[in-house]
Each structure stands twice: as structure tokens, then as C-alpha cells.
Amino acid sequence: MALPLAEFVHGGLRLLGSSLAGEETFVIAPELNLAFDIGRSPREIVAIDHVFLTHGHTDHAAGIVYYFAQRMFVDNPPGHLYVPEYLVEPVQRLLRVWADIDGNEPPANVHAVEPGVDVPLRRDLIVRPFEVNHPCRRQDRRAVPTLGFAAIEVRHKLIAEYQDLTGPQLVELKRQGVAITRRVEMPLVAYCGDTAVGSFLELDCVRDAKVLLLECTFVEPEHLDRARAGNHLHVRDLPAVLPLLRNERILLTHLTRRTALADARKMLKQELGSAWDERVSFFMEHRPRSRRRASGGDDASAGT
């Protein structure tokens, strides 16, 4: 059964998605034509050209084959899936195995990404991967990293000393090879996937993003050990984490089903008080709506 769909809008940035620990997590920025994680590949993600995968756990990655197959079915060009380097070959192998089952291997673009190496999507938009604190174990017991991603708007602004020059004067300086602009980065949204507290929270592209999607899987006191064992955040981590951040809004993701959303809100309030009320909330409490309502049909109850 499809999970409820959350929608969050802030400062011209719109985010759609669902996030429930162990079941499904994906976040779409439709106007940026990108998504973070793929979940079970809901219909909202099939039209998105660029999908950034944090790691290979099923609740984040189960829909890979369906995503590429559906794009082929509706005659869309192959999408682009960006994954940690160690996942490129397994994903390609997965697509080949599916060809043995289905009879057709959907065309796919699978790209390796590395922390700190920017992925240009448009002249004015890049995505910057960064490593988070959620090491995963493969079948050979080897620990491999999990990534987060920041979508960053790039602008080129005229250097102050040239602002009073005329157009022809600026053209002449450019002809002479003089750099008359400076590059300015404006982080729009950062997505941390699954993670415990880590040094990535000190990165400017994370703490300065307009909107930060930060995992907070556990909130109940008796679940603190579960958080530590699985390299997840607990609500008790937030009082130390939040002062590091300068984000306009912080959305908490990946809440466990063990705790109802209403109860999680109360525990968040108890832990943080009212100082963070306007900046911090759970992603799934924002306009939760069913697929039926999203498509203009009858309303239905929604919640985690």
C-alpha cells in the first residue's frame, strides 16, 4: 500500500515525498527535476530525470528497476541514477537480472558519484555529494559509505569594483581576459538520508541550505540504544545539533513506525521547547495527502 504523500513549500522551493523508516523514503524537488532516493518508485518520481541514491537499503532503493522500466514504457528518455561508486556494478547487474525475468532490459544511465565532486545539472544548478555517518555492511562484511546530497544554485555576480562601468567597458575587460564576475553558491536543499551525528553537519552546503532534510528515526527514550546501534539520529541529539545549523527550515525524516506522528510531535516539543517551533518539523506532517487526493479524487485519511 502506498504511503501518504507529504508536500512542503518554502521560499519557492517545493518538496514532495514520503519517509517512513524501513518502508519507503524518497523526496522530490519537481521544479529542480531531481529526487533524493527512490523508495518503491511511486508514480510522482517517474517523470523526474535525475535521481540521487544515498545507499542501497531497500526502503531507499527498491524501485530502481521499476523507475527505468516505466520511463521506457511511457517513451521517456532513460533517466539518470547517481549512486555511490560501489553500487554502480550491482545496479547494472540488477537490471540485467531483470532482463532475464521480464525479457527486456530497460535503458538506464547509472553514474558513480563521490563526496565533494559536484554533479552539474544545469548551468545554474549543481548537486554536491557528501559522506554522512551511516556505514553499511555488504555481504562480504565490508563497510561502505552512505552519501547525502545538496542541491546548489550557482550565480555569477559582477565584482563590486566593476559595477559602475558601462556595458562596452565590461565587454572590453572580458576581451582582455579580466574576470569581472565572481561565483556565488546558494544551497537550496540538503538531504542527509540515513545518518547519525557527523562532521558533515559543519559543511556550508548542509548548514546553509534553505531547507535541510535531516533524519530523526527515533524519539522515545527507550529507543536511544536502537539509534546508536543503527547509526541513526535520536531526538535527544537535536539540542546539540541544531545550534550548528543556519537553515531557514529543518524537516525531520525517516520516523520509525514504532512511534505515531502525533506522539513524535509532542516528544519533539518536550525536547526542544518552543524556540525551534517555526524552523523544525517532521516532513510527514506537512499537507499529508493520499494518492487519490493528489490526483484530484476523494480525500482519504493520511498519517504515518
N, C-alpha and C positions, 0 to 999 in steps of 0.2 A: 504494500500500500504506500502511495506517495506521501511523503511528509508535508506538513504545511509549508507554504512559501512565505518567507519574510520579504518585506520591501522597506528600504531605508533611503531617505533622500536628505542630503545636506549640502548646501552651498553649490548646487548644480550637479553634484555627484549622486548617482542613483545606483544602489546595490540591491540585487535580488539573490535569494538563495535559501538554503536550509542547512542546519547544522545540529546534529544530534550524535553524541559520541557513540561509536560502534555501529551506527546505522547508515548515516549519509552526511557528507559535508561537501558543499560547493557554494561558491559566491561568484556572481556575475556582475560585471560593470558594463551594461549594454552599450552605453554611448562611447565607451573606450574599446569596444569589440574584443573584450578579453574576459577570461574567467580564471579563478583560482580553485584548483581541484575540480573533479568531475563528478563525484558522487556516483550515482547509478545512471548518469547521463539523462536527466529529465529533458523534456522537450524544449525548455527555455534555453538550454545550453547548445543545442544542435546548430543553431544559426550563428553561434559565436566562432570566429575564425581562429582565435588564439587562446589556448588553454594551458595554464601553468600548474604542473603537478608537484606537490610538496614531497610526497613519498608514496610508497606502494601499498599501504594498508587498504583493505577492501572498502571501507566506508568512504575513502577519499578517491579510489581509483577503479572501482568495479565497472564503470560504464565506458571504459576506453574503446572496446570493440564496437559497442552499440553506437557511440558517437561517430566514428568513422563510417560505419555501415549505413547509418541514417543519412549522413551527408551524401553518400553515394546514391542512396535510394531517391533522394529529392533533387538529384542532379546539381548539388552544390560542389564547388571545388573541394579537394581534400583539405581538411583543417590542419592546424599546426598544434602539435602537442610538445611542450617543453618540459623535460624531465631531468632529474639528476643523472649524471653520466652513466652510472652503474645500472640504470633502468632502461637504457636505450635498447640493448640487445634483448632483454626479457620481453619488452613491449613488442618488438618486431617479431619475436618468436611466438608470442601470444596471437598476433594477427595471422601468422602462418598456420598455427594450430586451428584457428577458427576457420581458415580456408578449407582445411581437411574436413571440418564438420559441416560447414554451410555450402561449400563448393565455390565460394568466391572470397578472395582476399580484398577487403576494401582498401583503396589507395589511401595512403597516410603519410604525413610529414612528421617525423619524430626527431626532435632536436635535443642534443645534450646541452645543459646549462651548468655554469659554475658560479660559485659565490663571488660577487664583485665584478662579474663580467656582464655588462649591460646588453640587453636584447632590444634593438631598435624596432619599433612597430610602425612609427610614422616619423616624419621629420621633427615633430614636436612632442613625441611620446616614446619613452623607453621603459623597460621593466628591468629592475635590478634584483637579482637573486642574492640571498644572504643565508648563511647557515644558522639554524636555530638549535635549541637544546633538546632534541628528541631522537637520539640514536636508535636505529632499528637493527634488528638481528636478522640476517638472512639464513637460509637453510644450512649453510656451512658455518654458522655461528659468527660470521664476520659482521662487525658493527659498521653500518653505513649511515651517512648523514641525512638529515631531513632539511629541506630548504623552506624559507619564506620568500616573499616577493613584494617589491614596492613598485607601483606604477607612478612614474615621474613625468610631469610636463616640463618640457625644455623650451626656454625662450632665449632670444639673443637681444640684449638691450644695448642701446648706444652708450658708449663710455661717456661719463659726465663731462670731460674736457672738450668733447666734440659736439655737445648738444646745441650750441649756439651757431654752429656752422650751417651754411646753405647746402642745398642738395648738390649743386655742382662741386662745391668744396669737398663734400663727403665722397663723391664719386672719384675725385682726383686722388684723395688719400687712399681709397681702395685700389686705384690703379697703381699706386706706388707700393702696394703691398702692406699698408698700415692696417693693423687690426683696429677697427673702430667700434666693435661691439664686444660685449662680454657674455659668456654663457651663464644663464641663471636656471637653476633646477628648483622646481616646485613640486614636492612629493604630494600626490593626490590621495592615494590609498595604499596602506601597507597591510599585508596579510601574513600572519605568523604561523598558520597551520597548527600542528600539534607541537607543544613545547613546554618545557619548564623554564624557569627564570634563566636568563643567559646574557652574555655581553652584547648580543645583537640589539638589545634594548637601548644601547648607547649610540647606535648608528643614527645619523641625522635623517636618513631616508625613512627610518622607522618612527622615531620620536617626533619628527616634524611633519609627518603626513597629516593631511587634513582629517582623514579618518583612519583609525587603526583598528583592525580586526585581531583581537587577542584572545587566545584560548583561555577558558576558565572552566575546566571539566568538572571540578569538584567544589562543593561549598559546605558540606556538612562536616563538623569537627571530626567525626569518626572515619571520614574518608581521607584524612590527611596522609595516612600511610599509603593508600592506593595512589594518590597523586605522586608521591615521591617514587614509588616503585615503578610507575609507568612513565616517568618524565613528563608529567602534566602539571599545569598550574592549579593551585587551590586558591579560593577566595582570600585565605589568610596571607597569601603572597602579595596581594594588591596594595596594601598600605605602604610597603617598601618600594614597589614597582612604579606606582602612579606618579610620585613626585619627579621621576626621571623623564616623564613624557610631557610633550608640549602640544599634543594633538587636540584639535577642536572637539572631536568626538571619539570615544573608545567603545567599540562593540565587542562584547564577550561572546565567544562561540564555543561549540563542542560540549555543551552541558550534558552531563550524564542523565539517562532516563531514570536513574535511581532517585532523582530529586525533581519534583514538579516545578515548573517555571515560576508559579506564584510563590512557592516556598523559597526558591532561589533568590527572587527579588527581595524578600524580607531579610534573608541572611546577608545579602549584599549591602542592604541598608544598615543592618546592625554592625557590619564590619567597617564600613566607610563613613557612616554618619551621613549628613546632608551636604557636606562640602563638595561632593562629586556628583550630585544628583543630575545636573544639567549636562554632564560630559560622559558619564559611564552608564551603560545599559546593556542588557542582553540582546543580541542580534534578533533572536526569535520573538521578542516582544513587540517588534515594530511591524505594524499592519499585517499580522499573520493572516493568511487567507488560503483557502483551498484552491486547487487547480480549477475547480468548477467556477468559483467566483472570479478567479484571474481571467478566465475566458469569457466572462460576462454572463454566466449562468447563475443558478440558485446559490445562495450563501450556504456555508456549512461551518460548523464549529471547527476551530483550529487551535492547536496548542502542542506543547511538547510532551 
